[in-house]
Amino acid sequence: TRTAFSATTAGDGRFTISGVEPGTYTLVAYKAGFTRAVSNAGVAFTVEGDVNVTGATLTVSPLPPGQIAGNVKDTAGNPIAGATATFTSQDKTVVKTAVTRDGSQPNQPAGSYFADNVPVTNYTATADGPLNDQSKPEYVKAPTPDAPYDTGVIVQANTTTQPVNFTLKPILATISGRIFDTTVGDTAAVAATG
């Protein structure tokens, strides 16, 4: 039976694994978004008795970034230009945002977005309608993208993760009031158009 021991590095990269039983071990370092590193190209460390093994140095390198592409539409299926897709890491840091296109450029349909140079890891994705634009309706922020990304968005090296699509529901307003025809004291019909 093989026993695995593990530790998390400190901010400076140092680590200590305590309580290691005598035996031969291979050290492996891994971190999301980085290459795996194996001790001395597979050379094992031998632990004998109460002797401390020191000097184990492993180097991990960031993986090449990936991309995320998709679109944002309203509940009627119409593309929404100027919406923002936001990708947040597990530690709640906003890593990348992308604004949807207006369709004025070739091969860039309205409502589509493309986020480049996204670090490799898992993200929570949200989308919000155009901000500070009085000419466009307001939308309810989409907390998660459409299926199949119900547990987050996984970005891989040198790969475009797609489609990460969102559907935003417009915030509906209510218009109310009372109108009188003062010449006859009667009420009038009211219609709202948008």
N, C-alpha and C positions, 0 to 999 in steps of 0.2 A: 504494500500500500504506500503510495506516495503522499507526502504531506506538503502542502503549500503554505508558505508564510508570506505575509505582505506588509507593506508600510506605505504611507503617503509622504512625499517629500515636503520639506520645509520650503519657505520662500526662496532660499538660496540654493535649493536643489539637493541638500543633504538629506540622508535618511539613515535610520537605524532599524534593524529587524532584530528584536529580542526573542529569547526563548527558542532559538533554533536548535533542533536536535542534531547530534552528530550524523554526518552523511555527506553526500555530494549533491550540489545544487547548481542550477543555472539561473542567473539573474536575468529577468526580463523587465524592461521599463516600458510603460505605455501611458499615453494620455490622448484623450479625444482630440482629433485634428492633427496628430503628430505621427511620425513613423514609429514603429516598435523598435526597441534596441535590445539586443541580446548580449550578455557578458562575453567579452573577448571572442566574438565570432563563434560562440557555442562552447568555449572552454568552461568547464565547471569549476566551482569553488568547493573545496573539501573542508568541512568543519569537523575538528577532532577535539573532544573534551571541552574544556572551558576556554579555549583559545579564541580571541577575537579576530575576525577577518576584517581588514581595512583596505582602503584603496580601490574599492570597486567603483569604477566610473563608467557610466553609460551616457551616451549622447542621443537625444531624440531631435528630430528636425521637423519643422512644420510641413504638413502636406500641402501641395499646390491647392489654391482655392478653387471653389466651384462657382456655379451660377444658379440663379433661380429665375424662372420665367412663368408667366401666367397672365390672367386678366381679371378685371373687376367689372361686374355687371350689376344692374338693378334687378329686382324681382321679375320684371317683364322681359329680361334678357337683353336690354339695351346696354351698350358699353358706357362706362363712366370715365371720362377723361379728367385728369387732375386728381384722382384718388391716390391715396398713399398706402402701399403695402409695407408693413413693418415686421422685421424678423428679430426676435429677442432670444438671447442665449439662456441656458438653464439658470444662470446666476442673475437673471432679470436685466441684463445689459442689452440695450438696443444696439445691435451689431450692424444692421443694414436697413435702409429704407429705399423704396423705389416708387416713383410717381408714374401713374399711368399716362399713356400717350394720347394725343388728340387725333391721330390718324392722318395728319398732314404730310407725313414722310412715307416714302415707299417702304414696303415690308414692315411697317410699324402700325398695325391696326389700332383704331381707337379703343381705349380701355385696356390695352396690353401694357405689360411692364417687363423689364429685364434688369435683374440685379447682378452685377459682375463683381469678381474678386471677393466672394463670400467665403470666410474661413470655414473649413470642414468641421462640422459638428451637427448637433440637433438643435432645432429652433422651434419656438412657438411663433405662429404667424397670425397677424391681424391685418385688417384693412379698414380704412376710414374714408369717407367721402371727401370731396374737395373742401378745403378749409378757406374761410374768409372770402368766399365768392358768392355774393348776394344773387348772382344771376342763375345759380344752380341750386337744386334742392338739397336739404340736409339729409343725412343718412344715419341709420343706427350702425355703430361700429360692429364689424364682424369679428367675433372673438376667435373663431377657428375657421380655417379654409374648408372648402367643400371636400367631400370624400375623394380619395382614400386617406387623406392625411389627418386622421382623427387623433393621433398621438403626437403630432408634431411634424416638422419638415426636416428631413435628413439630407444634408448637403455632402456630396462626395467629391473627391479631388478630380479636377479636370472634367467635370460632368455638369450638364445643365439639368437641374431638378425641375421637372415640369409635368403636367401643368399644376401649378398651385393657384387655383382659381377661387374667387370670392364672389358671393352674391350679397349685395347690400340692400337692406329694406329701407325705403324712404320714410322719413318722419312725416306723418300726416298731420295736417293742421285742421282745426275746426273754426268755421266762420259762423258767428251768430250775431243777432241783432234784431231790430224791429224798425220797419219803415212804414210811415203813414202818408197817405194821400191827404194833404191838408185841405184840399178843395171840397172833398166829400166826407172826410173823417174816416176813411176806410184804410185797411192795410193793403200792401202791394206784394206781388210775388217777387222773390229774390232768387237770383242765380249767380253762382260763382264760376268763373272760368279762369283757366290758368294758361 
